[in-house]
Amino acid sequence: MNSFPLQYIFSNRTVLFALCLKASFLAVSALYANDWPNWRGPHFDGSAPDDFSYPEKFDQSKGVLWSYPLNGACASTPIVLGERVFLSGVSSESESSASLLAICLDRESGKPLWIRKAGSGYQPGEGAADGSPIRLDSRSNYASPSPVASSRGVAFFFGNGDLVCYALNGMQKWRRNVQEDFGDFCFQWTFSASPTLLSGKLFLPVLQRDEPVHGRGVQGADSYLICMDFDTGKVLWKHKRPTTARKESRESFATIIPHQGKLLVAGGDFLTCHDAADGAELWRWGTWNPNHREEWWRLVPSPVVGNDRVLVCAPKNAPVYAVQVNQESPPELAWHSAGIRELTSDVPTPLFYKDCFFLLSDLQKCLTKLSPSDGRVFWTINLPGKYKWRSSPTAADDKLFLMNHNAEVLVVDSKNGIVLHSVKMGGDYDDQTRSSIALSRGQLFIRTNEKLYCIE
């Protein structure tokens, strides 16, 4: 009988263990690759992999795997991870008794796996404009930011500053309130940037005014980025993000977008890139607001990256700008859309899909496909109806999906701009539907004022 040295056995066991770990990691990565773990999807650009066919024809009954009842409008997008669907919401439309919710649904059945009262909300007399525990202004509520999830848990952020992380089974891991930690927000409207998860760290931008607004905030307030450990909630760093912008132009509702391990931040009249390790600013480009002459240019769309271009949208019918990204040198402006009326976006974040940008203009009511390299327009289509189109577009399987305030959904052929399907998914009086349509493994997740639909 052959005998082997003990060292040889242990060495091979170590190799086998390492191979098993690698196989497990690849299996988990493959499992979640076709999910929708954050607001802009697995690639942070609004697209999903083309590994599945996605529905083209559907309505409120046709193609519906399940629907889940909701208690009013929320702008947050459903998040899909494995066999779970996460969404933030409100418990009631009655503002005196409503609370902010973290909801987890079973992906197969749509039945709730757990529901938590996640947001404390403002109490009457504590600073909210109307004393409401769920809203600051009439246009949105605190449940506007989208959750973010990984195999390690799911984090919910709310516009009143509440930030809470749960394990996938619903057990609370940690909780904090950003306003209590770092001072009251200085925003005219409800703050609604979504958190970003990258390499086990949670990032949040707070780009705000430096003076009180409507009785909220403090004089001399800083804009800043914060980074927290996703497992513990411990603040790893806080980095000031200065700007020479003035008044409302200092405010940004954009989400941090990762690119090659760095952090892209838009707002305060500038686009900046930051080191994820400590928040240090690596470069700055701008401005779309020369001499900061416009004081009321708050920024809503997040930046989107495609083919070494970062597309950033200036507000209120101003142009879009494509910045050439080069890690070895400061960025340069590749092109801008001045003079092209259709190429502007005030609220929706653009989409990058199959080597093209897709720009949804809520002000001009049109959708345009354009080249990242030079801004050349391939096609433009006008959008129907009287309601605004503000849901940021998403794409997979050569189809574009977008939705207006009235929960009318369009399915558009990404190659030629032909409208493949138009359907009303909301109620007659829906007027604030702004959630993006999430895509995962051949299913659509469509949030209206009254329901979350899973479409196969």
Sequence and secondary structure as in RCSB ss.txt:
>XXXX:A:sequence
MNSFPLQYIFSNRTVLFALCLKASFLAVSALYANDWPNWRGPHFDGSAPDDFSYPEKFDQSKGVLWSYPLNGACA
STPIVLGERVFLSGVSSESESSASLLAICLDRESGKPLWIRKAGSGYQPGEGAADGSPIRLDSRSNYASPSPVAS
SRGVAFFFGNGDLVCYALNGMQKWRRNVQEDFGDFCFQWTFSASPTLLSGKLFLPVLQRDEPVHGRGVQGADSYL
ICMDFDTGKVLWKHKRPTTARKESRESFATIIPHQGKLLVAGGDFLTCHDAADGAELWRWGTWNPNHREEWWRLV
PSPVVGNDRVLVCAPKNAPVYAVQVNQESPPELAWHSAGIRELTSDVPTPLFYKDCFFLLSDLQKCLTKLSPSDG
RVFWTINLPGKYKWRSSPTAADDKLFLMNHNAEVLVVDSKNGIVLHSVKMGGDYDDQTRSSIALSRGQLFIRTNE
KLYCIE
>XXXX:A:secstr
     HHHHHHHHHHHHHHHHHHHHHHHHHHHHTSB STTTTTTSSB  TTS    S  SSTTEEEEEE SS   
   EEETTEEEEEEES S TTT  EEEEEEETTT  EEEEEEEE    TTSS SS  SS SBTTB TT S  EEE
TTEEEEE TTSEEEEE TTS EEEEEEHHHHH     SS      EEETTEEEEEE   SS BTTBS TT   EE
EEEETTT  EEEEEE      GGGG B    EEETTEEEEEETTEEEEEETTT  EEEEE  SSGGG  S   B 
S  EEETTEEEEE STT  EEEEE  TTS  EEEEE TT TT   SSS  EEETTEEEEEETTTTEEEEE TTT 
 EEEEEE  SSS   S  EEETTEEEEE TT EEEEEETTT  EEEEEE S TT        EEETTEEEEE SS
EEEEE 
